[in-house]
Amino acid sequence: MEVLFMGTAAAEGIPALFCQCDICRAAAKNGGKDLRSRASCLFDNDLLVDFGPDTFMHKQQYNIDLGSIEHMIITHSHEDHFTPQELTYRRPPFGHLKEVKPLHIYGNAHVKMGYDNLYSGRQHFDPYLKFHLIRAFETFTAGAYEITPLRGLHKRDEECFVYYIKKNGKAVLYGNDSGIFPKETLDWLAGKPVDLAIYDCTMAFHKDGNNHMGIEDNVILNNELKARGCITDKTKVIITHFSHNGEGLHDQLLSKGEEFGFEPAYDGMKIEL
């Protein structure tokens, strides 16, 4: 299984649109791995995780054939993770597919509300888009993937998800946006193997734990999962979804992460399992 980190920033990106802070100024000067677009991942070129405002740029940057992707899972309804307006461009006259088939979109009730506001009752979209309402701890199949949405700790009026994703004997824990996982999620994960763990690290060098995480929170979560037998010394741990408010540039995150066996993601990073 290949995981492409297309974007690795929080909502404002780095450098943030209007920001003049030291981190954003340094990132703009440094370029390279310090430039971060809004968070999104692509699994094996056929499963998209989140559909944010930088998806068009990601398509161009990584030469992705979005028209061939049939499955997309959404973590929650915040606009940096779900911009349903862009789905309009999947059908003519904006998009012309060689084979007309729906893009299956999986999300919670708030994500469905955002989708329905634009597409419910518009039958000309039916061949191109199909929404599936999913619920925490109820496993579903999307193509070759077995996926279980788990409760995260983020937007309090919404059932935000992190995901346990399995394919061909490999398992990924996709863990952002979220603070330290609630007990029911930790307990569900007990004894389930994780080959790749992806943690929210929005606050980097600062502690949060309630809506996002910093490295200190990542350590707490990682230890909780180790105690439950799903994280081992063989598990690859990636931190991502960085904000300028976390006050960490890539090299600083790399140096600090190494202390705990964490590797910071960067835009364009690929992981092979």
Secondary structure, 3 states (H helix, E strand, C coil): CEEEEEECECCCCECCCCCCCHHHHHHHHHCHHHCECECEEEECCCEEECECCCHHHHHHHHCCCHHHCCEEECCCCCCCCECHHHHHHHCCCCCCCCCCCCEEEEECHHHHHHHHHHHCCCHHHCCCEEEEECCCCCCEEECCEEEEEEECCCCCCCCCEEEEEEECCEEEEEECCCCCCCHHHHHHHCCCCCCEEEEECCCECCCCCCCCCEHHHHHHHHHHHHHCCCCCCCCEEEEECECHHHCCCHHHHHHHHHCCCEEECCCCEEEEC
